[in-house]
Amino acid sequence: MTTLDKLNVRFPGGFTSSAFRGQTRVALNEEQSANTLFDMLKWLHDEGFDFLCDVAGIDYLNYPNTVDRYGVVYALTNMASGERLFVKAHANDPDPVLPSIVSLWKGADWMEREVYDMYGVRFTDHPDLRRILMPDESTAFPLRKDYPLRGHGERHNFQTITRSES
């Protein structure tokens, strides 16, 4: 029985799936993303997906035929079998929130912080959710598609550092 078959038995009707070049993708249903995500990832972790390769954010603003604003993709690998699986969850404005998975994979700590810092998706129960790439004073999220290309004037708020000082 494949991992996808097991997922269908364990979480019936909770997701859609697709495959491309041997890579399986699972997208949680919009209305269940935040509720089902942690349970599904915990089950996958217990089933042998012991390596979290990446956590990536996506902004779907103005993307055709989309309902949700943000997507967060978890890239998992079963090191024993070499199987890879991509799990996508959704979050929406005004307060995009998903559960943290740091308790499952310690490496998710900085990855979730990066998604928070760039997209504004908060992760509940994260042990240290704070800015990692942007200054603490920054109030915007620069990888959101509605962020202006020239910024909001943040550069004027920070001291210029010359090459000899860096």
MARBA-3410 file (N, C-alpha, C, O; in Angstrom, 1 decimal):
166
0.8,-1.2,0.0,0.0,0.0,0.0,0.9,1.2,0.0,1.8,1.3,0.8 ~ 0.6,2.2,-0.9,1.4,3.4,-1.0,1.1,4.4,0.1,0.1,4.2,0.8 ~ 2.0,5.3,0.3,1.7,6.4,1.3,0.5,7.1,1.0,-0.3,7.5,1.9 ~ 0.2,7.4,-0.3,-1.0,8.1,-0.7,-2.2,7.3,-0.4,-3.2,7.9,0.1 ~ -2.2,6.0,-0.6,-3.3,5.1,-0.2,-3.6,5.2,1.3,-4.7,5.3,1.8
-2.5,5.1,2.1,-2.6,5.2,3.5,-3.2,6.5,4.0,-4.0,6.6,4.9 ~ -2.7,7.6,3.3,-3.3,8.9,3.7,-4.8,9.0,3.4,-5.5,9.6,4.2 ~ -5.2,8.4,2.3,-6.6,8.4,1.9,-7.5,7.6,3.0,-8.6,8.0,3.2 ~ -6.9,6.6,3.5,-7.6,5.8,4.6,-7.6,6.6,5.9,-8.6,6.7,6.5 ~ -6.5,7.2,6.2,-6.4,8.0,7.5,-7.1,9.3,7.5,-7.7,9.7,8.5
-7.1,10.0,6.4,-7.7,11.4,6.2,-8.6,11.4,5.0,-8.3,12.1,4.0 ~ -9.7,10.6,5.0,-10.6,10.6,3.9,-11.2,11.9,3.5,-11.8,12.6,4.4 ~ -11.1,12.3,2.3,-11.7,13.5,1.8,-11.1,14.8,2.3,-11.6,15.9,2.0 ~ -10.0,14.7,3.0,-9.4,15.9,3.5,-8.4,16.6,2.6,-7.8,17.7,3.0 ~ -8.1,16.0,1.5,-7.1,16.6,0.6,-7.3,16.1,-0.9,-8.0,15.2,-1.1
-6.6,16.8,-1.7,-6.5,16.4,-3.1,-5.0,16.0,-3.4,-4.1,16.5,-2.7 ~ -4.8,15.2,-4.4,-3.4,14.8,-4.6,-3.1,14.8,-6.1,-4.0,14.8,-6.9 ~ -1.8,15.0,-6.4,-1.4,14.9,-7.8,0.0,14.4,-7.8,0.7,14.4,-6.8 ~ 0.5,14.0,-9.0,1.9,13.5,-9.1,2.5,14.1,-10.3,1.8,14.3,-11.4 ~ 3.8,14.4,-10.2,4.5,14.9,-11.4,6.0,14.4,-11.3,6.6,14.7,-10.3
6.4,13.7,-12.3,7.7,13.2,-12.4,8.1,12.4,-11.1,9.2,12.5,-10.6 ~ 7.2,11.6,-10.6,7.5,10.7,-9.5,7.4,11.4,-8.2,7.6,10.8,-7.1 ~ 7.0,12.7,-8.1,6.9,13.4,-6.9,5.4,13.6,-6.6,4.6,14.0,-7.4 ~ 5.0,13.1,-5.4,3.6,13.2,-5.0,3.3,14.5,-4.2,4.1,14.9,-3.4 ~ 2.2,15.1,-4.6,1.8,16.4,-4.0,0.4,16.2,-3.3,-0.5,15.7,-3.9
0.3,16.7,-2.1,-0.9,16.7,-1.4,-1.3,18.1,-1.0,-0.5,18.8,-0.4 ~ -2.5,18.5,-1.3,-3.0,19.8,-1.0,-4.2,19.7,-0.1,-5.2,19.1,-0.4 ~ -4.1,20.2,1.2,-5.2,20.1,2.1,-6.4,20.9,1.6,-6.2,22.0,1.1 ~ -7.6,20.5,1.9,-8.7,21.3,1.6,-8.7,22.6,2.3,-8.3,22.6,3.5 ~ -9.2,23.7,1.7,-9.0,25.0,2.3,-9.7,25.1,3.7,-9.0,25.7,4.6
-10.8,24.6,3.8,-11.6,24.7,5.1,-10.9,23.9,6.2,-11.3,24.1,7.4 ~ -10.1,22.9,5.9,-9.5,22.1,6.9,-8.0,22.3,7.1,-7.4,21.6,7.9 ~ -7.4,23.2,6.4,-5.9,23.3,6.4,-5.4,23.4,7.8,-4.5,22.6,8.2 ~ -5.8,24.4,8.5,-5.2,24.6,9.9,-5.6,23.5,10.8,-4.8,23.2,11.7 ~ -6.7,22.9,10.7,-7.2,21.8,11.6,-6.5,20.5,11.4,-6.2,19.8,12.3
-6.3,20.2,10.1,-5.7,18.9,9.7,-4.2,18.8,9.6,-3.6,17.7,9.7 ~ -3.6,20.0,9.3,-2.2,20.0,9.0,-1.3,19.3,10.0,-0.5,18.4,9.6 ~ -1.4,19.7,11.3,-0.5,19.1,12.3,-0.7,17.6,12.4,0.3,16.8,12.5 ~ -2.0,17.1,12.4,-2.3,15.7,12.5,-1.7,14.9,11.4,-1.1,13.8,11.5 ~ -1.8,15.5,10.1,-1.3,14.8,9.0,0.2,14.7,9.0,0.8,13.7,8.7
0.9,15.8,9.3,2.3,15.8,9.3,2.9,15.0,10.5,3.9,14.3,10.3 ~ 2.2,14.9,11.6,2.6,14.0,12.7,2.5,12.6,12.2,3.4,11.8,12.5 ~ 1.4,12.2,11.6,1.2,10.9,11.1,2.3,10.5,10.0,2.9,9.4,10.1 ~ 2.6,11.5,9.1,3.6,11.2,8.1,5.0,11.1,8.8,5.8,10.2,8.4 ~ 5.3,11.9,9.8,6.5,11.7,10.6,6.6,10.3,11.2,7.7,9.7,11.1
5.5,9.9,11.8,5.5,8.6,12.4,5.6,7.4,11.4,6.1,6.3,11.7 ~ 5.2,7.7,10.2,5.3,6.7,9.1,6.6,6.7,8.4,6.8,5.9,7.5 ~ 7.6,7.5,8.9,8.9,7.4,8.3,9.4,8.6,7.6,10.6,8.6,7.2 ~ 8.6,9.6,7.4,9.1,10.8,6.8,9.9,11.6,7.8,9.3,12.5,8.5 ~ 11.1,11.3,8.0,11.9,11.8,9.1,12.8,13.0,8.7,13.5,13.6,9.6
12.7,13.5,7.5,13.5,14.6,7.1,12.6,15.7,6.5,11.9,15.5,5.5 ~ 12.6,16.9,7.1,11.9,18.0,6.6,12.9,18.8,5.7,13.8,19.5,6.2 ~ 12.7,18.8,4.4,13.6,19.4,3.5,13.4,20.9,3.5,14.4,21.7,3.4 ~ 12.1,21.4,3.5,11.9,22.8,3.3,10.5,23.1,3.7,9.6,22.3,3.7 ~ 10.3,24.4,4.1,9.0,25.0,4.4,9.0,26.3,3.6,9.8,27.1,3.8
8.1,26.4,2.6,8.1,27.5,1.7,6.8,28.2,1.6,5.7,27.5,1.7 ~ 6.8,29.5,1.5,5.5,30.3,1.4,5.2,30.7,0.0,6.1,30.8,-0.8 ~ 3.9,30.8,-0.3,3.5,31.3,-1.6,2.3,32.3,-1.4,1.5,32.1,-0.5 ~ 2.4,33.4,-2.2,1.3,34.3,-2.2,0.5,34.2,-3.5,1.1,34.4,-4.5 ~ -0.8,33.9,-3.4,-1.6,33.6,-4.5,-2.4,34.9,-4.9,-3.4,34.7,-5.7
-2.1,36.0,-4.5,-2.8,37.2,-4.8,-2.9,37.4,-6.3,-1.9,37.4,-7.0 ~ -4.1,37.6,-6.8,-4.4,37.8,-8.3,-4.0,36.6,-9.1,-4.0,36.7,-10.4 ~ -3.8,35.4,-8.5,-3.6,34.2,-9.3,-4.9,33.7,-9.8,-5.9,33.6,-9.0 ~ -5.0,33.2,-11.0,-6.4,32.8,-11.5,-6.9,31.6,-10.8,-6.2,30.7,-10.5 ~ -8.2,31.6,-10.6,-9.0,30.5,-10.0,-8.5,30.1,-8.6,-8.6,28.9,-8.3
-8.0,31.0,-7.8,-7.6,30.6,-6.5,-8.6,31.2,-5.5,-9.2,32.3,-5.7 ~ -8.8,30.5,-4.4,-9.7,31.0,-3.3,-8.8,31.5,-2.1,-9.2,32.5,-1.5 ~ -7.7,30.9,-1.9,-6.9,31.2,-0.7,-5.8,32.2,-1.1,-5.3,32.2,-2.2 ~ -5.4,33.0,-0.1,-4.3,34.0,-0.4,-2.9,33.4,-0.2,-2.1,33.6,-1.1 ~ -2.7,32.6,0.8,-1.4,32.1,1.1,-1.3,30.6,1.0,-2.3,29.9,1.5
-0.2,30.0,0.6,0.0,28.6,0.6,1.4,28.4,1.4,2.3,29.2,1.2 ~ 1.4,27.3,2.2,2.7,27.0,2.8,2.9,25.5,2.4,2.1,24.6,2.6 ~ 4.1,25.3,1.8,4.4,23.9,1.3,5.5,23.3,2.1,6.5,23.9,2.4 ~ 5.2,22.1,2.6,6.2,21.3,3.4,6.8,20.2,2.5,6.0,19.4,2.0 ~ 8.1,20.2,2.3,8.7,19.2,1.5,9.3,18.1,2.5,10.2,18.4,3.3
8.8,16.9,2.4,9.2,15.8,3.3,10.0,14.7,2.5,9.7,14.5,1.3 ~ 10.9,14.0,3.2,11.6,12.9,2.6,11.6,11.8,3.6,11.9,12.0,4.8 ~ 11.3,10.6,3.1,11.5,9.3,3.9,12.9,8.9,3.6,13.2,8.4,2.5 ~ 13.9,9.0,4.5,15.3,8.8,4.3,15.5,7.3,4.0,16.4,6.9,3.3 ~ 14.7,6.4,4.6,14.9,5.0,4.4,14.5,4.5,3.0,15.2,3.7,2.4
13.4,5.1,2.5,12.9,4.6,1.2,13.3,5.6,0.1,13.2,5.3,-1.1 ~ 13.6,6.8,0.4,13.9,7.9,-0.6,12.7,8.5,-1.1,12.8,9.4,-2.0 ~ 11.5,8.2,-0.6,10.2,8.7,-1.1,10.1,10.2,-0.7,10.5,10.6,0.5 ~ 9.6,11.0,-1.6,9.4,12.4,-1.3,7.9,12.8,-1.3,7.2,12.2,-2.1 ~ 7.5,13.7,-0.5,6.1,14.1,-0.5,6.0,15.6,-0.2,6.8,16.1,0.7
5.2,16.3,-0.9,5.0,17.7,-0.7,3.6,17.9,-0.2,2.6,17.5,-0.8 ~ 3.4,18.6,0.9,2.1,18.8,1.6,1.9,20.3,1.6,2.7,21.1,2.1 ~ 0.8,20.8,1.0,0.4,22.2,0.9,-0.8,22.5,1.8,-1.8,21.8,1.7 ~ -0.6,23.5,2.7,-1.7,24.0,3.5,-2.0,25.5,3.1,-1.2,26.1,2.5 ~ -3.2,25.9,3.4,-3.6,27.3,3.0,-3.9,28.1,4.3,-4.3,27.6,5.3
-3.7,29.4,4.1,-4.0,30.4,5.2,-4.5,31.7,4.5,-4.2,31.9,3.3 ~ -5.3,32.5,5.2,-6.0,33.6,4.5,-5.9,34.9,5.4,-5.7,34.8,6.7 ~ -6.0,36.0,4.8,-6.1,37.3,5.5,-7.4,37.3,6.3,-8.3,36.6,5.9 ~ -7.6,38.1,7.3,-6.6,39.1,7.8,-5.6,38.6,8.7,-4.6,39.3,9.0 ~ -5.7,37.4,9.2,-4.7,36.8,10.1,-4.3,35.4,9.7,-4.9,34.4,10.2
-3.4,35.3,8.7,-3.0,33.9,8.3,-2.3,33.2,9.4,-1.2,33.6,9.8 ~ -2.8,32.0,9.8,-2.3,31.3,10.9,-2.3,29.8,10.5,-3.3,29.3,10.0 ~ -1.2,29.1,10.8,-1.1,27.6,10.7,-0.4,27.1,12.0,0.3,27.9,12.6 ~ -0.6,25.8,12.3,0.1,25.3,13.5,1.6,25.1,13.2,2.0,24.7,12.1 ~ 2.4,25.3,14.2,3.9,25.1,14.1,4.1,23.6,14.1,3.4,22.8,14.8
5.2,23.2,13.4,5.6,21.8,13.4,7.0,21.6,14.0,7.6,20.6,13.8 ~ 7.5,22.6,14.8,8.8,22.5,15.4,8.9,21.3,16.3,9.9,20.7,16.5 ~ 7.7,20.9,17.0,7.8,19.8,17.9,8.0,18.5,17.1,8.4,17.5,17.7 ~ 7.8,18.4,15.8,8.0,17.2,15.0,9.4,17.2,14.4,10.1,16.2,14.4 ~ 9.8,18.4,13.8,11.1,18.5,13.2,11.7,19.8,13.7,11.2,20.9,13.5
12.8,19.7,14.4,13.5,20.9,15.0,13.9,21.9,13.9,14.0,23.1,14.2 ~ 14.2,21.4,12.8,14.7,22.2,11.7,13.6,23.2,11.1,13.9,24.1,10.4 ~ 12.3,22.9,11.5,11.3,23.8,11.1,11.3,25.2,11.8,10.7,26.1,11.3 ~ 12.1,25.3,12.8,12.2,26.5,13.6,12.5,27.7,12.7,11.7,28.6,12.6 ~ 13.6,27.7,12.1,14.0,28.8,11.2,13.3,28.9,9.9,13.0,30.0,9.4
12.8,27.8,9.4,12.0,27.8,8.2,10.7,28.5,8.4,10.3,29.3,7.6 ~ 10.0,28.2,9.5,8.8,28.9,9.8,9.0,30.4,10.1,8.2,31.2,9.7 ~ 10.1,30.7,10.7,10.4,32.1,11.0,10.6,32.8,9.7,10.2,34.0,9.6 ~ 11.2,32.2,8.7,11.4,32.9,7.4,10.1,33.1,6.7,9.8,34.2,6.1 ~ 9.2,32.1,6.7,7.9,32.3,6.1,7.1,33.4,6.8,6.4,34.2,6.2
7.2,33.4,8.1,6.5,34.5,8.9,7.1,35.8,8.5,6.4,36.8,8.3 ~ 8.4,35.9,8.4,9.1,37.2,8.2,8.8,37.7,6.8,8.7,38.9,6.6 ~ 8.7,36.9,5.8,8.5,37.3,4.4,7.1,37.4,4.0,6.7,38.2,3.2 ~ 6.2,36.6,4.6,4.8,36.5,4.1,3.8,36.9,5.2,2.6,37.3,4.9 ~ 4.2,36.9,6.5,3.3,37.2,7.6,2.4,36.1,8.1,1.5,36.3,8.8
2.7,34.9,7.6,1.9,33.7,8.1,2.4,33.4,9.5,3.6,33.0,9.7 ~ 1.6,33.4,10.5,2.0,33.1,11.9,1.8,31.6,12.1,1.0,31.0,11.5 ~ 2.7,31.1,13.0,2.6,29.7,13.3,2.4,29.5,14.8,3.2,29.9,15.6 ~ 1.2,29.0,15.2,0.8,28.9,16.6,1.8,27.9,17.3,2.2,26.9,16.7 ~ 2.1,28.2,18.5,2.9,27.3,19.4,4.4,27.3,18.9,5.1,26.3,19.3
4.8,28.2,18.1,6.2,28.3,17.7,7.0,28.8,18.9,6.6,29.7,19.5 ~ 8.1,28.2,19.2,8.9,28.6,20.4,9.5,29.9,20.4,9.8,30.5,21.4 ~ 9.8,30.5,19.2,10.5,31.8,19.1,10.1,32.5,17.8,11.0,32.7,17.0 ~ 8.9,32.8,17.5,8.4,33.4,16.3,8.7,34.9,16.3,8.0,35.7,16.8 ~ 9.8,35.2,15.6,10.2,36.6,15.5,11.0,36.8,14.2,11.3,35.8,13.5
11.2,38.0,13.8,11.9,38.3,12.5,13.2,37.6,12.5,14.0,37.5,13.5 ~ 13.6,37.1,11.3,14.9,36.4,11.1,15.7,37.1,10.0,16.9,37.1,10.0 ~ 15.0,37.7,9.0,15.7,38.4,7.9,15.6,39.9,7.9,16.5,40.6,7.5 ~ 14.4,40.3,8.3,14.1,41.8,8.3,14.4,42.3,9.7,14.4,41.6,10.7 ~ 14.7,43.6,9.8,14.9,44.3,11.1,13.6,44.1,12.0,12.5,44.1,11.5
13.8,44.1,13.3,12.7,43.9,14.2,11.7,45.0,14.1,10.5,44.8,14.3 ~ 12.1,46.2,13.7,11.2,47.4,13.5,10.3,47.3,12.3,9.3,48.0,12.2 ~ 10.6,46.4,11.4,9.9,46.3,10.1,8.5,45.9,10.4,8.2,44.9,11.2 ~ 7.5,46.5,9.8,6.1,46.1,10.0,5.5,45.5,8.8,4.3,45.0,8.8 ~ 6.2,45.4,7.7,5.6,44.8,6.4,6.3,43.5,6.1,7.2,43.1,6.8
5.7,42.8,5.1,6.2,41.5,4.7,6.5,41.6,3.2,5.7,41.6,2.4 ~ 7.8,41.6,2.9,8.3,42.0,1.5,8.0,41.0,0.4,8.1,41.4,-0.7 ~ 7.7,39.7,0.7,7.4,38.8,-0.4,5.9,38.7,-0.7,5.5,37.9,-1.6 ~ 5.1,39.5,0.0,3.7,39.6,-0.4,3.6,40.3,-1.7,4.3,41.3,-1.9 ~ 2.7,39.9,-2.6,2.6,40.5,-3.9,2.0,41.9,-3.9,2.2,42.7,-4.8
1.4,42.3,-2.8,0.9,43.7,-2.7,1.9,44.6,-2.0,1.6,45.8,-1.8 ~ 3.1,44.2,-1.8,4.2,45.0,-1.2,4.8,45.8,-2.4,5.1,45.2,-3.4 ~ 4.9,47.1,-2.2,5.5,47.9,-3.4,6.9,47.6,-3.7,7.7,47.3,-2.8 ~ 7.2,47.6,-5.0,8.6,47.2,-5.4,9.7,48.1,-4.8,10.8,47.6,-4.6 ~ 9.4,49.3,-4.6,10.3,50.2,-4.0,10.2,50.3,-2.4,10.9,51.1,-1.8
9.4,49.4,-1.9,9.2,49.4,-0.4,8.3,50.5,0.1,7.8,51.3,-0.7 ~ 8.2,50.6,1.4,7.4,51.6,2.0,8.3,52.7,2.6,7.9,53.4,3.5 ~ 9.5,52.9,2.1,10.4,53.9,2.6,11.2,53.4,3.8,11.8,54.2,4.5 ~ 11.3,52.1,4.0,12.0,51.6,5.1,13.5,51.9,5.1,14.2,52.1,6.1 ~ 14.1,52.0,3.9,15.5,52.2,3.8,16.0,53.5,4.5,17.1,53.6,4.9
15.1,54.5,4.5,15.4,55.8,5.1,15.4,55.7,6.6,16.0,56.6,7.3 ~ 14.9,54.7,7.2,14.8,54.5,8.6,16.1,53.9,9.2,16.2,53.8,10.5 ~ 17.0,53.4,8.4,18.1,52.6,8.9,19.4,53.3,8.4,19.5,53.9,7.4 ~ 20.4,53.2,9.3,21.7,53.8,9.0,22.4,53.1,7.8,22.3,51.9,7.7 ~ 23.0,53.9,7.0,23.7,53.3,5.8,25.0,52.7,6.3,25.8,53.4,7.1
25.3,51.5,5.9,26.6,50.9,6.2,27.4,50.8,4.9,27.0,50.3,3.9 ~ 28.6,51.3,5.0,29.5,51.3,3.9,30.2,50.0,3.8,30.2,49.2,4.7 ~ 30.8,49.7,2.6,31.5,48.4,2.4,32.7,48.3,3.4,32.9,47.2,3.9 ~ 33.4,49.4,3.8,34.5,49.3,4.7,34.0,49.0,6.1,34.8,48.5,6.9 ~ 32.8,49.3,6.5,32.2,49.0,7.8,31.6,47.6,7.9,31.4,47.1,9.0
31.4,47.0,6.8,30.7,45.7,6.9,31.7,44.5,7.1,31.2,43.4,7.2
END
